Structure formats: C-alpha cells, structure tokens
Amino acid sequence: MNKFIKKVFELTMGHSAEGAVRMGSIIFAIVGFFLHLTLWVLHTTGKLVIVGDTSELVRSPLSTLYTPFSILLIYEVYQLIRAIPESFSSSIGKQYEVATLLVVRDLFKRLADLEASAGWKVSEDLGLFLIECVTFLALFYTSLSFYRQKSIGTKFDGIVADAKIFIGTKRLVANLMLIVFVLTAGHAFWEWISEVQSGRGSVSSTIFFLDFFTFLILADILILLISYWSYTDFGSLARNTGFVLSTVIIRVAISFEGVSAMILFTLASILGIAIIKMFSPSKAA
C-alpha cells in the first residue's frame, strides 16, 4: 500500500511532473495575459461590451495582470500540496507564499481603481492600498523567513524521518489534497462562468481559496494528530499547533475584505515569525 501511494505521488507530484506543471503554468499565464489584454482592447474600443461585475476585469490595462497572477497562484497551490510530505514547516511556508500572492493580486487590481485626490486628502482606496502594501511586506518577510530557517524543520521533523508509516500517511494526504484541489478549482471556475453568464461574475479571493483552505486546515489537523503517534516531543507539537493556528487565521482572512482581512493576514505573519524565532536553532540549542 505504501509503495502504491508513493508511486502515485511520484507520478503526479514528482520532479518530472512538477517540471511539466511548471512549464505549462508559465505558458498558460503568458497566453492568459495576452488574451485578457485583447479583451481589454476590444472592450475599450467598443468592439466588445462587457457589463455587470465582470467589467472590473477590463477597467484598466493593469487589470489584465489579474489573469496571469491567478494562474501562478494555482501553480503555488500545487507546490503547496507537493510540500506536505516534506515537513510541516515547508508546507506552512508555502501557505504564506500563497497568501502573499493573493495580496499582490489584489494590489494590482486595486491599482486600476485608484483615483487622484486633491491636496493632502487621502482617499479611502489609497488608504486601503497602503495598508495592503504593508501586509504584503509582512507576508513576504514571513515567507523568506521560512526559507532561511529550513534547518528548524531538520531538528524537529527529523525525529520521525525514519517513520515510513508517517511519511506514507503524509503522501496519502497530499494525493487526496491534489484530488480536492482539482475538484474545487473546477467547481469554482464553473460557478464563476455561470455567474458571468447571468451578469455577475465578480472576482475576489474567496473564489476557490476559501474552500481550499478549509480542506487544507483539515489536512493539517489530521497530520498533527497522526504525528502524536510518532513522537511526543512538546516543542515539536507546540510548534506545529501554532502553525495550524496561523493557517486558520489565513483562512479567516480570505473570507474577510478590506482592512479586517489585512489585519488578520498581518496577525498570521506575526504568529509565524514568532514561532520561527522561538524554535530557531540558536534558541533550541
């Protein structure tokens, strides 16, 4: 059974598969960018009329960046799933990367809506844009910190490095999450197309990511509970529990809008940085 799970994982998320998905995502992102740009040109020249909530995607040439960044976000989610069997910290680091790109995508979208204000007056949109920039820096710093502190996963995750059952279980969870990923993405896209046809079709971070992070939290909790069978070191369990909490906060932030969402994203970043600092090699020694 373990060999079968490993074979499926290598087939769908091994190095060869990852290379093909990466190349396909880049090509798809480039094609999507030019298609979106073409729609903007057609809409601007009056040759194609786009009405309803979907019109926000052709409001400005900057809006065309939404499509390639959405495709890159999907690729990052795939990378997140691939990181599940590696270590808990690697998986959480990828979650922060996804959150960072979500904020960046919203930044580009908001740039298209900014309007100049007279004198020293700061418009509401500009104020929110500044807050989103600060949130982006916090998330980006947290993502980089996970890269720099990969050694913290060696000390704690290495305790169960030889537990084949535990590693196999995490591969099984990754395989199941890939299925959830494909089904959730397909359902979200179909629902959005249906809304576009009915004159709605607004875009937000809640599309796909809200449902996916709900399943991701369940997967994180399952791995955390199974890890109790393999080791009982309090430091490792406390660290992983804190990471799960940060994932829950990110999920709640996705469901919110405006300043509330940015506060929660920043809170998740602070929590992640605090855990990294507490369990860094210098502190653990």
C-alpha positions as CSV (number, residue, x, y, z in Angstrom):
1,M,0.0,0.0,0.0
2,N,2.8,2.4,0.9
3,K,4.6,1.7,-2.3
4,F,1.4,2.4,-4.3
5,I,0.9,5.7,-2.5
6,K,4.5,6.7,-3.2
7,K,4.2,5.7,-6.9
8,V,1.0,7.8,-7.3
9,F,2.7,10.7,-5.6
10,E,5.8,10.5,-7.8
11,L,3.6,10.2,-10.9
12,T,1.5,13.3,-10.1
13,M,3.9,15.4,-8.0
14,G,7.4,14.0,-8.6
15,H,10.2,16.1,-10.2
16,S,9.2,15.2,-13.7
17,A,5.5,16.0,-13.1
18,E,6.5,19.3,-11.3
19,G,8.6,20.3,-14.2
20,A,5.8,19.8,-16.7
21,V,3.3,21.6,-14.5
22,R,5.7,24.5,-14.0
23,M,6.3,24.9,-17.8
24,G,2.6,24.5,-18.5
25,S,1.7,27.2,-15.9
26,I,4.2,29.7,-17.3
27,I,2.9,29.2,-20.9
28,F,-0.7,29.3,-19.7
29,A,0.0,32.5,-17.7
30,I,1.5,34.2,-20.8
31,V,-1.3,33.2,-23.0
32,G,-3.9,34.2,-20.4
33,F,-2.2,37.6,-20.1
34,F,-2.4,38.3,-23.8
35,L,-6.0,37.0,-24.0
36,H,-7.0,39.3,-21.1
37,L,-5.2,42.2,-22.8
38,T,-7.0,41.5,-26.0
39,L,-10.4,41.6,-24.2
40,W,-9.4,44.9,-22.6
41,V,-8.6,46.4,-26.0
42,L,-11.8,45.1,-27.5
43,H,-13.8,46.5,-24.6
44,T,-12.1,49.9,-24.7
45,T,-12.6,50.3,-28.4
46,G,-16.3,49.3,-28.1
47,K,-16.0,46.2,-30.2
48,L,-16.9,44.1,-27.3
49,V,-19.2,45.2,-24.5
50,I,-18.7,43.6,-21.1
51,V,-21.3,44.6,-18.5
52,G,-22.0,43.6,-14.9
53,D,-19.5,42.8,-12.2
54,T,-17.2,41.2,-14.7
55,S,-16.5,44.7,-16.2
56,E,-14.0,45.3,-13.4
57,L,-11.6,43.0,-15.1
58,V,-11.4,45.3,-18.2
59,R,-11.5,48.6,-16.4
60,S,-7.7,49.3,-16.9
61,P,-4.7,47.6,-18.6
62,L,-3.4,46.9,-15.1
63,S,-6.5,44.7,-14.6
64,T,-5.0,42.3,-17.2
65,L,-2.4,41.3,-14.6
66,Y,-5.2,39.5,-12.7
67,T,-5.2,36.5,-15.0
68,P,-1.5,35.6,-15.1
69,F,-1.3,36.1,-11.3
70,S,-4.3,33.8,-10.8
71,I,-2.6,31.1,-12.8
72,L,0.6,31.5,-10.9
73,L,-1.4,31.3,-7.7
74,I,-2.9,27.9,-8.8
75,Y,0.7,26.7,-9.5
76,E,1.7,27.8,-6.0
77,V,-1.2,25.8,-4.5
78,Y,0.1,22.8,-6.4
79,Q,3.6,23.4,-4.9
80,L,2.0,23.7,-1.5
81,I,0.5,20.2,-1.9
82,R,3.8,18.8,-3.0
83,A,5.4,20.2,0.1
84,I,3.1,18.3,2.5
85,P,5.2,15.1,2.8
86,E,8.5,17.1,3.2
87,S,7.9,18.7,6.6
88,F,5.3,20.7,8.4
89,S,7.3,23.9,8.2
90,S,7.8,23.6,4.4
91,S,4.1,23.2,3.9
92,I,3.3,26.2,6.1
93,G,5.9,28.3,4.3
94,K,4.1,27.6,1.0
95,Q,0.9,28.7,2.6
96,Y,2.4,32.0,3.4
97,E,3.6,32.3,-0.2
98,V,0.0,31.7,-1.5
99,A,-1.3,34.4,0.9
100,T,1.5,36.8,-0.3
101,L,0.5,36.3,-3.9
102,L,-3.2,36.7,-3.0
103,V,-2.4,40.1,-1.6
104,V,-0.2,41.1,-4.6
105,R,-3.0,40.1,-7.0
106,D,-5.4,42.4,-5.1
107,L,-2.8,45.2,-5.1
108,F,-2.7,45.1,-8.9
109,K,-6.5,45.0,-9.0
110,R,-6.8,48.0,-6.7
111,L,-4.2,50.0,-8.6
112,A,-6.7,50.1,-11.5
113,D,-9.3,51.6,-9.2
114,L,-7.2,54.3,-7.6
115,E,-8.2,57.9,-8.3
116,A,-6.3,61.1,-7.6
117,S,-7.3,63.2,-4.6
118,A,-6.7,66.9,-4.1
119,G,-4.2,68.3,-1.6
120,W,-3.3,66.3,1.4
121,K,-6.5,64.3,1.4
122,V,-6.1,60.5,1.3
123,S,-8.9,58.7,-0.4
124,E,-10.3,55.5,1.1
125,D,-9.0,53.4,-1.8
126,L,-5.5,54.8,-1.4
127,G,-5.5,54.3,2.4
128,L,-6.5,50.6,1.9
129,F,-3.8,50.3,-0.8
130,L,-1.2,51.5,1.6
131,I,-2.4,49.0,4.3
132,E,-2.3,46.2,1.7
133,C,1.3,47.1,0.8
134,V,2.3,46.8,4.5
135,T,0.5,43.5,4.7
136,F,2.4,42.3,1.6
137,L,5.7,43.2,3.2
138,A,4.8,41.3,6.4
139,L,3.7,38.2,4.4
140,F,6.7,38.4,2.1
141,Y,9.1,38.7,5.1
142,T,7.5,35.7,6.7
143,S,7.8,33.6,3.5
144,L,11.5,34.5,3.3
145,S,12.0,33.6,6.9
146,F,10.7,30.1,6.3
147,Y,13.3,29.7,3.5
148,R,16.1,30.9,5.8
149,Q,15.1,28.7,8.7
150,K,14.6,25.4,6.9
151,S,17.1,24.0,9.4
152,I,14.4,24.2,12.1
153,G,12.5,21.5,10.3
154,T,15.6,19.3,10.5
155,K,15.7,19.3,14.3
156,F,12.1,18.6,15.0
157,D,10.8,16.8,11.8
158,G,13.9,14.6,11.8
159,I,12.6,12.8,14.9
160,V,10.2,11.0,12.6
161,A,12.2,11.0,9.4
162,D,12.5,7.2,9.5
163,A,8.9,6.5,10.3
164,K,7.7,5.1,7.0
165,I,4.1,4.9,8.1
166,F,4.1,8.6,9.0
167,I,5.8,9.7,5.7
168,G,3.4,7.4,3.7
169,T,0.4,8.9,5.5
170,K,1.6,12.4,4.5
171,R,1.9,11.3,0.9
172,L,-1.6,9.9,1.1
173,V,-2.9,13.2,2.4
174,A,-1.0,15.0,-0.4
175,N,-2.6,12.7,-3.0
176,L,-6.1,13.3,-1.5
177,M,-5.5,17.1,-1.4
178,L,-4.5,17.1,-5.1
179,I,-7.9,15.5,-5.9
180,V,-9.6,18.1,-3.7
181,F,-7.6,20.8,-5.4
182,V,-8.7,19.7,-8.9
183,L,-12.3,19.3,-8.0
184,T,-12.5,22.5,-6.0
185,A,-10.8,24.5,-8.8
186,G,-13.1,23.0,-11.4
187,H,-16.2,23.7,-9.4
188,A,-15.1,27.3,-8.6
189,F,-14.4,28.0,-12.3
190,W,-17.7,26.5,-13.4
191,E,-19.6,28.6,-10.8
192,W,-17.8,31.8,-11.9
193,I,-18.6,31.1,-15.6
194,S,-22.3,30.6,-14.6
195,E,-22.3,33.9,-12.8
196,V,-20.7,35.7,-15.7
197,Q,-23.4,34.5,-18.0
198,S,-26.0,35.8,-15.6
199,G,-24.4,39.3,-15.5
200,R,-22.5,39.0,-12.2
201,G,-19.1,37.3,-12.1
202,S,-17.2,39.5,-9.7
203,V,-13.8,38.4,-8.6
204,S,-12.4,38.0,-5.1
205,S,-10.0,35.9,-3.1
206,T,-12.9,33.9,-1.7
207,I,-13.3,32.1,-5.1
208,F,-11.6,28.7,-4.8
209,F,-9.2,29.7,-2.0
210,L,-11.8,29.9,0.8
211,D,-12.9,26.3,0.2
212,F,-9.4,25.0,-0.5
213,F,-8.0,26.4,2.7
214,T,-10.9,24.8,4.6
215,F,-9.8,21.4,3.4
216,L,-6.2,22.3,4.0
217,I,-6.9,23.1,7.6
218,L,-8.5,19.7,8.0
219,A,-5.4,18.1,6.4
220,D,-3.1,20.0,8.7
221,I,-5.0,18.9,11.8
222,L,-5.1,15.3,10.6
223,I,-1.3,15.3,10.1
224,L,-0.9,17.0,13.5
225,L,-3.0,14.3,15.2
226,I,-1.2,11.4,13.4
227,S,2.2,12.9,14.5
228,Y,1.2,12.2,18.1
229,W,1.6,8.5,17.3
230,S,5.2,9.0,16.1
231,Y,6.6,11.4,18.8
232,T,5.5,13.2,21.9
233,D,8.1,16.0,22.0
234,F,6.2,19.0,23.3
235,G,8.3,21.5,21.4
236,S,7.5,19.9,18.1
237,L,3.8,19.6,18.9
238,A,3.5,23.1,20.1
239,R,5.3,24.5,17.1
240,N,3.1,22.6,14.7
241,T,-0.1,23.5,16.6
242,G,0.9,27.2,16.3
243,F,1.4,26.7,12.5
244,V,-2.1,25.2,12.2
245,L,-3.4,28.3,14.1
246,S,-1.7,30.5,11.6
247,T,-3.4,28.6,8.7
248,V,-6.8,29.0,10.3
249,I,-6.1,32.8,10.6
250,I,-5.2,33.0,6.9
251,R,-8.4,31.1,6.0
252,V,-10.5,33.6,8.0
253,A,-8.6,36.5,6.5
254,I,-9.5,35.2,3.0
255,S,-13.2,35.3,4.0
256,F,-12.9,38.9,5.1
257,E,-12.5,42.0,3.0
258,G,-10.8,45.4,3.4
259,V,-8.8,46.4,6.5
260,S,-10.1,43.4,8.6
261,A,-8.6,41.0,6.1
262,M,-5.2,42.8,6.1
263,I,-5.1,42.8,9.9
264,L,-5.7,39.1,10.0
265,F,-3.0,38.4,7.3
266,T,-0.6,40.5,9.3
267,L,-1.5,38.7,12.5
268,A,-0.8,35.4,10.8
269,S,2.6,36.7,9.7
270,I,3.5,37.9,13.3
271,L,2.5,34.5,14.6
272,G,4.6,32.7,12.0
273,I,7.6,34.9,12.7
274,A,7.3,34.5,16.4
275,I,7.2,30.6,16.1
276,I,10.2,30.6,13.8
277,K,12.2,32.8,16.2
278,M,11.3,30.7,19.2
279,F,12.3,27.4,17.5
280,S,15.3,28.6,15.5
281,P,18.5,26.5,16.0
282,S,20.1,29.2,18.2
283,K,17.1,29.2,20.6
284,A,16.7,25.5,20.6
285,A,20.4,24.7,21.3
